[in-house]
Amino acid sequence: MRLFIDAPESVRPGSGCREGTGWFETKNSLNISGADNAFQVYIWGGNPSPTKPAFYIKNSGELHMSIHAPNADVVLNNAARFYGAINADYIEFKNTTDFYYSSLLDSLGADLSTLFQRSQWTQCRSTPTNAGDPHSGC
């Protein structure tokens, strides 16, 4: 299954979405199981606001998926277990999060395999250096 989020920040001409309406957020215990390559999330655009990530899992969950969000933030909060791959502009794991890469993602094909390679790693400070900017301190 594939989930496409088209207009988190601004509307792409012809998308049919209203500006600022595209994001994915859960609040309590989301579980998505199955093959790690079966559920794929694609986020085209940035975050709906400077303080709201385009993909946000709150309060535990077990996720088997891949996320492609090169211009958006992905945040996992409070006891999440993630099996798959994440390609995002900014990734934050708050509190206990376990992350496992799955070799099943290798079967996505040559055209997608370059999307899920680590190209950079930066560990940010535990608290922002500027209270108004959640990305400060990186």
C-alpha positions as a LaTeX table, in Angstrom:
\begin{tabular}{lrrr}
\hline
Residue & $x$ (\AA) & $y$ (\AA) & $z$ (\AA) \\
\hline
Met1 & 0.00 & 0.00 & 0.00 \\
Arg2 & 1.22 & 3.53 & $-0.77$ \\
Leu3 & 0.15 & 6.73 & 0.96 \\
Phe4 & 0.83 & 10.00 & $-0.87$ \\
Ile5 & 0.69 & 13.31 & 1.03 \\
Asp6 & 0.72 & 16.09 & $-1.52$ \\
Ala7 & 0.23 & 19.51 & 0.08 \\
Pro8 & 1.68 & 19.82 & 3.56 \\
Glu9 & 3.19 & 23.25 & 2.98 \\
Ser10 & 2.07 & 24.65 & $-0.34$ \\
Val11 & $-0.13$ & 23.37 & $-3.10$ \\
Arg12 & 1.37 & 21.84 & $-6.21$ \\
Pro13 & $-0.55$ & 23.08 & $-9.27$ \\
Gly14 & $-3.16$ & 20.50 & $-10.23$ \\
Ser15 & $-3.02$ & 18.56 & $-6.94$ \\
Gly16 & $-6.58$ & 19.39 & $-5.87$ \\
Cys17 & $-5.46$ & 19.79 & $-2.24$ \\
Arg18 & $-5.92$ & 22.84 & $-0.05$ \\
Glu19 & $-2.72$ & 24.46 & 1.21 \\
Gly20 & $-1.54$ & 23.22 & 4.61 \\
Thr21 & $-3.81$ & 20.16 & 4.64 \\
Gly22 & $-1.37$ & 17.34 & 4.02 \\
Trp23 & 0.23 & 15.68 & 7.01 \\
Phe24 & 0.11 & 12.36 & 8.88 \\
Glu25 & $-0.29$ & 12.32 & 12.66 \\
Thr26 & $-1.35$ & 9.70 & 15.17 \\
Lys27 & $-1.76$ & 10.23 & 18.88 \\
Asn28 & $-1.97$ & 6.86 & 20.64 \\
Ser29 & $-0.50$ & 3.45 & 19.84 \\
Leu30 & $-0.39$ & 3.09 & 16.07 \\
Asn31 & 0.64 & $-0.34$ & 14.80 \\
Ile32 & 1.30 & $-0.99$ & 11.12 \\
Ser33 & 2.48 & $-4.54$ & 10.58 \\
Gly34 & 3.29 & $-6.74$ & 7.64 \\
Ala35 & 6.25 & $-6.87$ & 5.30 \\
Asp36 & 8.52 & $-3.88$ & 5.86 \\
Asn37 & 8.30 & $-2.94$ & 2.17 \\
Ala38 & 4.50 & $-3.24$ & 1.90 \\
Phe39 & 3.52 & 0.18 & 3.32 \\
Gln40 & 5.19 & 3.20 & 1.76 \\
Val41 & 4.61 & 6.87 & 2.64 \\
Tyr42 & 5.55 & 9.64 & 0.18 \\
Ile43 & 5.41 & 13.26 & 1.34 \\
Trp44 & 5.83 & 15.85 & $-1.40$ \\
Gly45 & 6.50 & 19.31 & 0.02 \\
Gly46 & 7.52 & 20.55 & 3.43 \\
Asn47 & 5.88 & 20.80 & 6.83 \\
Pro48 & 2.43 & 22.35 & 7.31 \\
Ser49 & 3.97 & 24.92 & 9.71 \\
Pro50 & 7.38 & 25.61 & 11.32 \\
Thr51 & 6.30 & 23.77 & 14.49 \\
Lys52 & 4.26 & 20.92 & 12.92 \\
Pro53 & 6.05 & 18.01 & 11.25 \\
Ala54 & 4.54 & 16.45 & 8.14 \\
Phe55 & 4.77 & 12.95 & 9.72 \\
Tyr56 & 4.31 & 12.62 & 13.49 \\
Ile57 & 3.78 & 9.46 & 15.56 \\
Lys58 & 2.95 & 10.25 & 19.19 \\
Asn59 & 2.82 & 7.83 & 22.10 \\
Ser60 & 4.14 & 4.42 & 21.09 \\
Gly61 & 3.69 & 2.23 & 18.11 \\
Glu62 & 5.26 & $-0.45$ & 15.98 \\
Leu63 & 5.70 & 0.56 & 12.37 \\
His64 & 6.82 & $-1.57$ & 9.43 \\
Met65 & 7.16 & 0.88 & 6.52 \\
Ser66 & 9.31 & 3.15 & 4.42 \\
Ile67 & 8.98 & 6.93 & 4.45 \\
His68 & 10.18 & 9.21 & 1.65 \\
Ala69 & 9.92 & 12.84 & 2.78 \\
Pro70 & 13.01 & 14.65 & 1.44 \\
Asn71 & 11.66 & 18.13 & 2.25 \\
Ala72 & 9.73 & 17.41 & 5.45 \\
Asp73 & 10.18 & 16.42 & 9.09 \\
Val74 & 9.52 & 12.96 & 10.53 \\
Val75 & 9.08 & 12.71 & 14.33 \\
Leu76 & 8.60 & 9.51 & 16.36 \\
Asn77 & 7.75 & 10.02 & 20.02 \\
Asn78 & 7.54 & 7.81 & 23.13 \\
Ala79 & 8.45 & 4.15 & 22.79 \\
Ala80 & 8.25 & 3.68 & 19.03 \\
Arg81 & 9.69 & 0.66 & 17.20 \\
Phe82 & 10.38 & 1.36 & 13.54 \\
Tyr83 & 11.27 & $-1.34$ & 10.99 \\
Gly84 & 12.12 & 0.00 & 7.54 \\
Ala85 & 13.74 & 3.16 & 6.19 \\
Ile86 & 13.28 & 6.90 & 6.49 \\
Asn87 & 14.48 & 9.50 & 4.00 \\
Ala88 & 13.61 & 12.97 & 5.35 \\
Asp89 & 14.92 & 16.49 & 5.67 \\
Tyr90 & 14.84 & 16.17 & 9.46 \\
Ile91 & 14.27 & 13.08 & 11.63 \\
Glu92 & 13.74 & 13.22 & 15.38 \\
Phe93 & 13.33 & 10.31 & 17.79 \\
Lys94 & 11.95 & 11.56 & 21.12 \\
Asn95 & 12.32 & 9.35 & 24.15 \\
Thr96 & 12.82 & 5.63 & 23.58 \\
Thr97 & 12.80 & 4.67 & 19.89 \\
Asp98 & 14.22 & 1.52 & 18.30 \\
Phe99 & 15.08 & 1.70 & 14.60 \\
Tyr100 & 15.77 & $-1.34$ & 12.40 \\
Tyr101 & 16.61 & $-1.30$ & 8.70 \\
Ser102 & 14.95 & $-4.16$ & 6.84 \\
Ser103 & 16.60 & $-5.96$ & 3.93 \\
Leu104 & 13.08 & $-6.37$ & 2.46 \\
Leu105 & 13.43 & $-2.76$ & 1.30 \\
Asp106 & 16.12 & $-3.91$ & $-1.12$ \\
Ser107 & 13.29 & $-5.42$ & $-3.19$ \\
Leu108 & 11.80 & $-1.99$ & $-3.97$ \\
Gly109 & 13.93 & $-1.95$ & $-7.10$ \\
Ala110 & 16.87 & $-0.07$ & $-8.54$ \\
Asp111 & 14.81 & 3.03 & $-9.28$ \\
Leu112 & 13.98 & 3.52 & $-5.58$ \\
Ser113 & 17.01 & 2.03 & $-3.84$ \\
Thr114 & 18.97 & 5.28 & $-3.95$ \\
Leu115 & 16.21 & 7.02 & $-1.96$ \\
Phe116 & 16.97 & 5.01 & 1.15 \\
Gln117 & 20.70 & 5.44 & 1.65 \\
Arg118 & 22.20 & 7.35 & 4.54 \\
Ser119 & 23.83 & 10.44 & 3.07 \\
Gln120 & 24.43 & 12.44 & 6.24 \\
Trp121 & 24.20 & 12.00 & 9.97 \\
Thr122 & 23.99 & 14.80 & 12.53 \\
Gln123 & 23.14 & 14.37 & 16.17 \\
Cys124 & 21.34 & 17.41 & 17.56 \\
Arg125 & 21.35 & 18.70 & 21.10 \\
Ser126 & 18.63 & 17.32 & 23.36 \\
Thr127 & 16.98 & 20.75 & 23.64 \\
Pro128 & 16.78 & 23.52 & 21.03 \\
Thr129 & 19.13 & 26.47 & 21.46 \\
Asn130 & 16.30 & 28.80 & 20.40 \\
Ala131 & 12.88 & 28.09 & 21.93 \\
Gly132 & 11.07 & 29.36 & 18.81 \\
Asp133 & 12.97 & 27.08 & 16.42 \\
Pro134 & 12.69 & 23.33 & 17.11 \\
His135 & 15.58 & 22.62 & 14.70 \\
Ser136 & 18.08 & 24.96 & 16.39 \\
Gly137 & 21.05 & 23.30 & 17.99 \\
Cys138 & 21.68 & 21.01 & 15.01 \\
\hline
\end{tabular}
